[in-house]
Amino acid sequence: MASTSHALSHVKSAVGLYFALLLSFGLFFIIDDLFEAECIVGVIDAVLVGIWCIACYRVAGPCLTKVGEAKWYGIAAGLSVGTFAFGWALITVLTSVFEVEDVSYLEPIFKAGYGWPMAILLICIQPAIVEELAFRGLILPSLAETMSVNAAIVCSACLFMILHLSIPSMPFLLLLGAVLGYLRVKSGSIYPPILLHFCHNLLVLLAEGLA
């Protein structure tokens, strides 16, 4: 009974973190300046996830202290090419066939007077660390205490998809979340998913910058 009680408390904590992140993400719809919103939301999310990691170190600790085998880092880098290719193909279809407006990640940053270092920090480094700690470091293992690991991977991927509030990108975000979750479980570490997430977002920026 005690273990069940602890498991439920971890799930409640994970759900609380999720809704806190969802509320912070809502600032994108309130703040007119996209660059300012990106910075504010990034700081808030980093603080929230940092607090949760400290408070729930029993959950996050195992994947933080385990580096994982070297092969998983190579796999992570290779998978990032596949996730990028799928996302690029999806966006190409949506923008060319269905005339969905494409999203620019670099424009608001460059317009604010910043260059590539800031773009990489905001779009690659911050999401890779903060979102992976939240979803694959805290939420996924918490859910896995009350359901099967595969169900936890799918559930955390769905939450990851919904958080971004982008209907056109939902199929891709669901796939990316599932791949990241699978990599986290198989490697036993949070660092390969962080690398995959970083490489994927970097490829997105490079593709936009070279377009």
C-alpha positions as a Python dict, from the first residue, in 0.01 Angstrom:
ca = {
    (1, 'M'): (0, 0, 0),
    (2, 'A'): (287, 237, 80),
    (3, 'S'): (445, 182, -259),
    (4, 'T'): (111, 243, -428),
    (5, 'S'): (71, 563, -230),
    (6, 'H'): (417, 679, -333),
    (7, 'A'): (349, 593, -697),
    (8, 'L'): (27, 794, -697),
    (9, 'S'): (201, 1089, -534),
    (10, 'H'): (465, 1081, -807),
    (11, 'V'): (197, 1079, -1076),
    (12, 'K'): (18, 1371, -911),
    (13, 'S'): (348, 1561, -898),
    (14, 'A'): (413, 1487, -1266),
    (15, 'V'): (64, 1605, -1359),
    (16, 'G'): (120, 1921, -1155),
    (17, 'L'): (444, 1989, -1340),
    (18, 'Y'): (273, 1931, -1674),
    (19, 'F'): (-4, 2182, -1606),
    (20, 'A'): (248, 2433, -1474),
    (21, 'L'): (440, 2403, -1804),
    (22, 'L'): (115, 2427, -1999),
    (23, 'L'): (26, 2751, -1820),
    (24, 'S'): (369, 2899, -1888),
    (25, 'F'): (341, 2803, -2255),
    (26, 'G'): (17, 3001, -2269),
    (27, 'L'): (226, 3317, -2235),
    (28, 'F'): (300, 3286, -2608),
    (29, 'F'): (-63, 3388, -2668),
    (30, 'I'): (-46, 3681, -2426),
    (31, 'I'): (289, 3842, -2504),
    (32, 'D'): (294, 4008, -2846),
    (33, 'D'): (670, 3996, -2895),
    (34, 'L'): (762, 3636, -2988),
    (35, 'F'): (1127, 3670, -2888),
    (36, 'E'): (1035, 3815, -2549),
    (37, 'A'): (781, 3537, -2497),
    (38, 'E'): (1041, 3273, -2588),
    (39, 'C'): (1285, 3413, -2333),
    (40, 'I'): (1031, 3449, -2052),
    (41, 'V'): (877, 3107, -2104),
    (42, 'G'): (1223, 2952, -2128),
    (43, 'V'): (1328, 3095, -1793),
    (44, 'I'): (1001, 3001, -1621),
    (45, 'D'): (1016, 2645, -1754),
    (46, 'A'): (1379, 2604, -1650),
    (47, 'V'): (1298, 2718, -1295),
    (48, 'L'): (989, 2498, -1272),
    (49, 'V'): (1167, 2186, -1395),
    (50, 'G'): (1468, 2256, -1175),
    (51, 'I'): (1248, 2279, -866),
    (52, 'W'): (1061, 1961, -957),
    (53, 'C'): (1384, 1770, -1021),
    (54, 'I'): (1513, 1864, -677),
    (55, 'A'): (1182, 1789, -505),
    (56, 'C'): (1138, 1459, -692),
    (57, 'Y'): (1499, 1349, -712),
    (58, 'R'): (1398, 993, -627),
    (59, 'V'): (1224, 983, -966),
    (60, 'A'): (1469, 1188, -1174),
    (61, 'G'): (1788, 1076, -1002),
    (62, 'P'): (1841, 736, -1169),
    (63, 'C'): (1844, 876, -1524),
    (64, 'L'): (2056, 1174, -1420),
    (65, 'T'): (2328, 969, -1255),
    (66, 'K'): (2350, 708, -1533),
    (67, 'V'): (2547, 814, -1841),
    (68, 'G'): (2455, 514, -2054),
    (69, 'E'): (2653, 320, -2312),
    (70, 'A'): (2832, 511, -2587),
    (71, 'K'): (2627, 339, -2859),
    (72, 'W'): (2312, 519, -2748),
    (73, 'Y'): (2467, 857, -2828),
    (74, 'G'): (2541, 743, -3182),
    (75, 'I'): (2188, 605, -3209),
    (76, 'A'): (2050, 935, -3078),
    (77, 'A'): (2239, 1136, -3340),
    (78, 'G'): (2122, 901, -3615),
    (79, 'L'): (1760, 908, -3500),
    (80, 'S'): (1765, 1288, -3505),
    (81, 'V'): (1819, 1276, -3882),
    (82, 'G'): (1515, 1051, -3917),
    (83, 'T'): (1289, 1264, -3697),
    (84, 'F'): (1402, 1576, -3879),
    (85, 'A'): (1333, 1416, -4219),
    (86, 'F'): (984, 1313, -4109),
    (87, 'G'): (909, 1658, -3968),
    (88, 'W'): (1046, 1833, -4277),
    (89, 'A'): (836, 1612, -4507),
    (90, 'L'): (523, 1678, -4300),
    (91, 'I'): (575, 2055, -4298),
    (92, 'T'): (645, 2051, -4673),
    (93, 'V'): (315, 1875, -4740),
    (94, 'L'): (120, 2102, -4505),
    (95, 'T'): (263, 2425, -4649),
    (96, 'S'): (252, 2328, -5017),
    (97, 'V'): (-64, 2121, -5038),
    (98, 'F'): (-281, 2252, -4756),
    (99, 'E'): (-131, 2605, -4752),
    (100, 'V'): (-62, 2597, -4379),
    (101, 'E'): (156, 2891, -4274),
    (102, 'D'): (513, 2788, -4203),
    (103, 'V'): (670, 2886, -3870),
    (104, 'S'): (999, 3073, -3859),
    (105, 'Y'): (1219, 3014, -3555),
    (106, 'L'): (1505, 3239, -3663),
    (107, 'E'): (1310, 3548, -3774),
    (108, 'P'): (1198, 3677, -3430),
    (109, 'I'): (1545, 3617, -3287),
    (110, 'F'): (1728, 3789, -3571),
    (111, 'K'): (1467, 4068, -3573),
    (112, 'A'): (1543, 4130, -3204),
    (113, 'G'): (1906, 4188, -3296),
    (114, 'Y'): (2050, 3853, -3191),
    (115, 'G'): (2234, 3596, -3397),
    (116, 'W'): (2296, 3225, -3414),
    (117, 'P'): (2429, 3179, -3057),
    (118, 'M'): (2101, 3305, -2910),
    (119, 'A'): (1901, 3099, -3160),
    (120, 'I'): (2087, 2782, -3063),
    (121, 'L'): (2045, 2861, -2692),
    (122, 'L'): (1670, 2925, -2715),
    (123, 'I'): (1569, 2668, -2976),
    (124, 'C'): (1821, 2387, -2924),
    (125, 'I'): (1985, 2388, -2582),
    (126, 'Q'): (1706, 2508, -2354),
    (127, 'P'): (1426, 2283, -2492),
    (128, 'A'): (1654, 1981, -2516),
    (129, 'I'): (1751, 2002, -2150),
    (130, 'V'): (1434, 2136, -1990),
    (131, 'E'): (1176, 1939, -2190),
    (132, 'E'): (1369, 1614, -2161),
    (133, 'L'): (1410, 1653, -1786),
    (134, 'A'): (1038, 1723, -1758),
    (135, 'F'): (894, 1458, -1991),
    (136, 'R'): (1152, 1180, -1999),
    (137, 'G'): (1315, 1251, -1663),
    (138, 'L'): (1008, 1308, -1445),
    (139, 'I'): (676, 1247, -1620),
    (140, 'L'): (759, 920, -1801),
    (141, 'P'): (909, 735, -1500),
    (142, 'S'): (630, 863, -1275),
    (143, 'L'): (366, 725, -1513),
    (144, 'A'): (560, 399, -1543),
    (145, 'E'): (501, 339, -1173),
    (146, 'T'): (127, 297, -1234),
    (147, 'M'): (116, 156, -1590),
    (148, 'S'): (330, -44, -1832),
    (149, 'V'): (647, 115, -1965),
    (150, 'N'): (511, 118, -2323),
    (151, 'A'): (190, 284, -2208),
    (152, 'A'): (394, 541, -2015),
    (153, 'I'): (600, 616, -2328),
    (154, 'V'): (286, 671, -2535),
    (155, 'C'): (112, 873, -2264),
    (156, 'S'): (412, 1101, -2207),
    (157, 'A'): (446, 1143, -2585),
    (158, 'C'): (82, 1252, -2605),
    (159, 'L'): (136, 1506, -2328),
    (160, 'F'): (450, 1628, -2506),
    (161, 'M'): (249, 1669, -2826),
    (162, 'I'): (-33, 1862, -2660),
    (163, 'L'): (203, 2095, -2472),
    (164, 'H'): (327, 2252, -2795),
    (165, 'L'): (-27, 2358, -2891),
    (166, 'S'): (36, 2308, -3263),
    (167, 'I'): (-235, 2107, -3439),
    (168, 'P'): (-49, 2072, -3775),
    (169, 'S'): (260, 1938, -3598),
    (170, 'M'): (77, 1687, -3378),
    (171, 'P'): (164, 1370, -3578),
    (172, 'F'): (530, 1463, -3582),
    (173, 'L'): (540, 1569, -3215),
    (174, 'L'): (376, 1243, -3113),
    (175, 'L'): (636, 1045, -3306),
    (176, 'L'): (922, 1253, -3166),
    (177, 'G'): (794, 1214, -2811),
    (178, 'A'): (763, 836, -2854),
    (179, 'V'): (1115, 807, -2999),
    (180, 'L'): (1259, 1015, -2717),
    (181, 'G'): (1075, 808, -2458),
    (182, 'Y'): (1189, 480, -2613),
    (183, 'L'): (1548, 602, -2618),
    (184, 'R'): (1524, 710, -2254),
    (185, 'V'): (1396, 367, -2147),
    (186, 'K'): (1640, 162, -2353),
    (187, 'S'): (1948, 369, -2262),
    (188, 'G'): (1847, 415, -1898),
    (189, 'S'): (1980, 770, -1916),
    (190, 'I'): (1838, 1115, -1990),
    (191, 'Y'): (2145, 1226, -2186),
    (192, 'P'): (2088, 1039, -2516),
    (193, 'P'): (1735, 1188, -2546),
    (194, 'I'): (1879, 1531, -2471),
    (195, 'L'): (2132, 1481, -2752),
    (196, 'L'): (1863, 1363, -2995),
    (197, 'H'): (1640, 1659, -2908),
    (198, 'F'): (1929, 1904, -2947),
    (199, 'C'): (2043, 1760, -3281),
    (200, 'H'): (1690, 1753, -3418),
    (201, 'N'): (1624, 2117, -3332),
    (202, 'L'): (1965, 2218, -3466),
    (203, 'L'): (1886, 2052, -3798),
    (204, 'V'): (1558, 2246, -3808),
    (205, 'L'): (1744, 2574, -3756),
    (206, 'L'): (2008, 2490, -4016),
    (207, 'A'): (1741, 2394, -4270),
    (208, 'E'): (1563, 2725, -4214),
    (209, 'G'): (1884, 2926, -4225),
    (210, 'L'): (1997, 2764, -4551),
    (211, 'A'): (1656, 2785, -4718),
}
